[in-house]
Amino acid sequence: MNRSIVINREYGSGGREIGRLISERTGMPFYDTRILQEAASRKGLAQDLLESFDERIVTGQFFDLSLMGGTDPETVALPFRMYAAVAEVITEAARVEPGVFIGRCADRILRDAGLRFRGVFIYSTDTEAKVARAIEVDGVPAKDAERHIARMDKARARYQQFFTNTHFGDRHEYDLCLNSGRLDYSVCADLILAAANASGPAPRNQPREESR
C-alpha cells in the first residue's frame, strides 16, 4: 500500500470496524483514539484533558468563541493546541508509513502535508443497526439512542467545520462514499482497498499510456 486511508463516518455506521478490518488485512497501522493519546503525550498535555477535549467537542463548548471570551487564555487556546498536536502526530505517522486513520480531519491534514491518501465517508441508512450499536458500544439507553446518534454526528460536523471549514458528509470532500447499511463491513473494506490501490487520473494535458 502506497497511500494512507482516512475514514470519516456517521456515528453507528461501523466505520471504525471497517478501518480495523483494513488494518488487519494489510498490516497498516491503525489510528483512532491513539491519535489523541500520542498528541497529548508529545505536547505535554495532561491525559485527563483528552476526555475533557472530546466531551467539549460533543457539547459544542469549544466551538462558540463568543462564549469563551471570559475564560482564561489557556482554555481558549486548548482546541487549537490539541488540533495542532493531532495534526503533527498524523503527519509524522503517515510519513513513516501509510496508515488507517479514523476521523480527526486526517484527510485535510494529510492533504495539507502533501501526503497520499484515499478519503472515505461511511454512512448508514439502517437506523435500527445504528441504534443497536449505540446501545451495545456506548451503553446508551434504547429510548435515548436516536438522540445520542444525532448528537454525536452534530459534534463531528462541528469539529470538521471549525477546523477545516468543510462540511461533514459532503460527497465532494471524499474519494468514496459507502452505505454500510446496504453493504456489509467486509464488502466496504474490499471496495476501499480497491480504491486505495487504484491509480489516480492521468495528469491534465498528458495522455495515458496505452495498454500493451
C-alpha positions in Angstrom: 0.0 0.0 0.0 1.5 3.3 -1.0 -1.1 5.7 0.5 -2.9 6.1 3.7 -6.7 5.6 4.2 -8.8 8.1 6.1 -12.3 7.0 7.2 -14.8 9.6 8.3 -18.1 8.2 9.4 -21.5 8.7 10.8 -22.0 7.5 14.3 -23.1 3.9 14.4 -22.2 3.2 10.8 -19.3 0.8 11.7 -16.6 3.0 10.1 -14.1 2.2 12.9 -14.7 -1.6 12.5 -14.2 -1.3 8.7 -10.9 0.5 9.4 -9.8 -2.3 11.7 -10.6 -4.8 9.0 -8.4 -3.0 6.6 -5.6 -2.7 9.1 -5.8 -6.4 9.9 -5.8 -7.4 6.2 -2.9 -5.1 5.2 -0.9 -4.8 8.4 -1.2 -1.0 8.1 -1.1 0.8 11.5 -4.5 1.8 12.9 -5.1 5.2 14.5 -8.2 6.2 16.3 -8.1 7.4 19.9 -4.4 6.5 19.8 -4.0 9.8 17.9 -5.2 11.9 20.8 -3.1 9.9 23.3 0.0 10.4 21.4 -0.8 14.1 20.8 -1.3 14.8 24.4 1.9 13.0 25.3 4.0 14.8 22.8 2.7 18.3 23.7 2.9 17.7 27.4 -0.8 18.0 27.8 -2.4 16.2 30.8 -4.0 12.9 30.0 -7.3 14.0 31.6 -7.6 16.7 29.0 -8.3 14.0 26.5 -11.7 13.2 27.9 -12.4 16.8 28.5 -11.5 17.7 24.9 -13.8 15.2 23.4 -16.6 15.9 25.8 -16.4 19.6 25.0 -16.5 18.8 21.3 -19.7 16.9 21.8 -21.3 19.7 23.8 -20.1 22.4 21.5 -18.3 24.3 24.2 -15.1 24.7 22.1 -16.8 26.0 19.0 -18.5 29.2 20.2 -15.6 31.5 20.8 -18.0 34.3 21.9 -18.9 32.2 24.9 -15.2 31.7 25.7 -14.4 35.4 25.8 -14.5 35.5 29.6 -12.5 32.3 30.2 -8.8 32.1 30.6 -6.5 32.2 27.6 -5.4 28.6 28.2 -8.9 27.3 27.8 -9.5 29.4 24.6 -6.2 28.1 23.1 -6.8 24.4 24.1 -8.7 23.3 21.0 -6.1 24.8 18.7 -3.3 23.3 20.6 -4.9 19.9 20.5 -5.6 20.1 16.8 -2.0 21.2 16.1 -0.8 18.2 18.2 -3.1 15.8 16.4 -2.0 17.1 13.0 1.6 16.6 14.0 1.0 13.0 15.1 -1.0 12.2 11.9 1.5 13.8 9.6 4.6 12.2 11.2 2.9 8.8 11.3 1.9 8.9 7.6 5.4 10.0 6.6 6.9 6.9 8.3 4.4 4.5 6.6 0.8 4.7 5.3 -1.8 4.1 8.0 -5.6 3.8 8.5 -6.8 7.0 10.2 -10.3 7.3 11.8 -11.7 10.8 11.7 -9.9 13.8 13.3 -9.8 15.7 10.0 -6.9 13.4 8.9 -7.9 13.9 5.3 -7.4 17.6 5.4 -4.2 17.2 7.5 -2.7 14.8 5.0 -3.8 16.9 2.0 -2.2 20.0 3.5 1.0 18.0 4.1 1.1 16.8 0.5 0.8 13.1 1.5 -1.0 10.5 -0.5 -4.3 9.1 0.9 -7.8 8.0 0.0 -10.6 9.7 1.8 -13.7 7.7 2.6 -17.1 8.5 4.2 -19.1 5.7 5.7 -22.8 6.3 6.4 -25.7 4.0 7.0 -29.4 4.1 6.1 -30.1 1.3 8.6 -31.3 3.2 11.6 -32.0 0.0 13.6 -28.4 -1.1 13.2 -27.1 2.3 14.3 -29.4 2.3 17.4 -28.2 -1.2 18.2 -24.6 -0.1 18.0 -25.3 2.9 20.2 -26.7 0.6 22.8 -24.0 -2.0 22.5 -20.9 0.2 22.2 -21.7 3.2 24.3 -24.3 1.7 26.6 -26.9 4.3 25.6 -30.4 3.5 26.9 -32.6 2.4 24.0 -35.0 5.4 24.5 -32.1 7.8 24.1 -30.2 6.1 21.3 -31.5 8.1 18.3 -30.9 11.4 20.1 -27.4 10.2 21.0 -26.7 9.4 17.4 -27.8 12.8 16.2 -25.7 14.5 19.0 -22.5 12.6 18.0 -23.0 13.3 14.3 -23.5 17.0 15.1 -20.3 17.0 17.2 -18.3 15.6 14.3 -19.8 18.1 11.9 -18.9 21.0 14.3 -15.4 19.7 14.7 -14.8 19.4 10.9 -16.4 22.8 10.1 -14.5 24.6 12.9 -11.0 23.3 12.0 -11.3 22.9 8.2 -14.3 25.0 7.0 -15.6 21.9 5.2 -18.9 20.1 5.6 -19.3 16.7 7.3 -20.6 14.1 4.8 -20.3 16.3 1.7 -19.6 13.9 -1.1 -17.3 16.4 -2.8 -14.8 16.0 0.1 -14.2 12.2 -0.4 -12.9 9.8 -2.9 -15.5 7.2 -1.9 -18.8 7.2 0.0 -20.3 3.9 1.1 -23.6 2.9 2.8 -22.8 0.2 5.4 -26.5 -0.3 5.9 -26.6 -2.0 2.5 -23.0 -3.3 2.2 -21.6 -5.4 4.9 -18.3 -4.3 6.6 -16.2 -6.8 4.6 -17.5 -5.6 1.3 -16.9 -2.0 2.4 -13.3 -2.9 3.2 -12.9 -4.6 -0.2 -14.1 -1.5 -2.0 -11.9 0.8 0.0 -8.8 -1.3 -0.6 -9.6 -1.5 -4.4 -9.9 2.3 -4.4 -6.7 2.8 -2.4 -4.7 0.5 -4.8 -6.2 2.2 -7.9 -4.1 4.7 -9.8 -5.3 8.3 -9.9 -6.2 10.1 -13.1 -3.5 10.9 -15.6 -2.1 14.4 -15.2 -4.1 17.0 -17.1 -2.9 17.6 -20.7 -0.9 14.3 -20.6 -2.4 11.3 -22.3 -2.5 7.9 -20.5 -0.2 5.2 -21.7 -1.9 2.7 -23.9 -2.3 -0.8 -22.7 0.2 -3.2 -24.1 
